[in-house]
Amino acid sequence: MSMPSHSSQAMPPPSERCAARARRARAWAWPVRLALLACLGLAIWQEPRLSPWLHERMQQAAAHLSDLDTADRLRGMIARMKGGGSSSGSGGLSDWFIGVMLD
């Protein structure tokens, strides 16, 4: 006498297994892509010969960020949020955001 195969009854159909694999792959795609971009950025930061143009832009961005006085900028944003930002007062959030970005 042969024993009935219970494993074939418990396995989902191939289309469901394929869909599950695709969902897992899509779930991992963004974190892996971000990790690879971070590794690329670190490599270019440490070795300028990999991409001189991008390394120069990264250096400029780092210099610009270090020049910003974030405390004063944050105080200005909070003051504008409390109502001191817009002279017209009718623009709403979009005018406030544009004002913050242009300051």
Buried (B, 14 or more C-beta within 10 A) or exposed (E): EEEEEEEEEEEEEEEEEEEEEEEEEEEEEEEEEEEEEEEEBEEBBEEBEEBEEBBEEBEEEEEEEEEEEEEEEEEBBEEBEEEEBBEEEEBEEEBBBEBBEEE
